[in-house]
């Protein structure tokens, strides 16, 4: 992972509705020029009994099953989009990169 944070998102990812937190967090990271690793950590409904699969891998990686979640290089875990937005606001502006994210892989959690 290096010094890049890892962002865990749902299947809505970047293509979800504009109001979707997983999309909004990624847009904010790119706007700030922050590179990040991305893990697709869930598929299906946010309602637990309607989900496809479990989020146990997400819980093992972050200690929670909420999305979006970001794990910083120092191991700090930020759950909920508001906490992630607050962290983004405190970061210095960097030059924007093409795409902004290096995809770390997908998890069917």
Helices and strands as residue ranges (DSSP letters): E 5-10, G 13-15, H 21-32, E 36-44, G 48-50, E 51-52, H 56-62, E 69-71, E 77-79, H 81-90, E 101-106
